[in-house]
Amino acid sequence: MWSGHEWGWGWIGLGMLQMGLFWILVILGIVVLVKWLAAGNPGRPEQRALDILKERYAKSELTREQFEQLKRDLKG
């Protein structure tokens, strides 16, 4: 006679599997979020290089000729 208890362990195993998948997704989500926040917004590499170049020119680390030459080198 079927009493309904035969399926009990199967449902427990399925529940454990679902809980494991849930926590794996939560942990992966946290890892992706931390990496995204740590990276910031790097933008295009050329734009970041140009920003650094402008900062160096503003600090008078480069002459105008050096700045223009390096800017041309970056663009092309």
C-alpha angles and dihedrals in degrees: 000000000000112000100173094246095103091077096047098094092045092057091047090052091049091049091051090050092051092048091050092050090047093055092045089055092047092051093046090049091053092048092050091047093050092048091048092049093045092051093050113189106317093176120189114341091230092055092049090049091050090050090053090048091052091049091052091049091049090053089051092243089129133044119233090255092051091047093051093045093050091045090054090047091053094049095049 
